[in-house]
Amino acid sequence: MIDLLPLSWLIERDGSQFIKLDRCISDEKPDTFAIRHCGDCLNKSGQWEYEPMPPHREDDFYERCRFASIEEAMQVWEAAK
């Protein structure tokens, strides 16, 4: 049996653009989740913000824009729509 780990789910299609839920994998911490669209991330306040390249992301960005579970991410998504 092949054990597959899903990394990305399509939430909504906006023309030729996609809003997707991504699993963010880290060797040092538990997996988190991000909702992404056109280089932006949905933060926990339901606002879109620019996602910097990994070496330029600060801890406060991860705190605002990463969710502990799929359920938490989707609750924010539903409230922000």
Secondary structure, 3 states (H helix, E strand, C coil): CCCCCCCEEEEEEECCEEEEEEEECCCCCCCEEEEEECCEEECCCCCEEECCCHHHCCHHHHHHHCECCHHHHHHHHHHHC
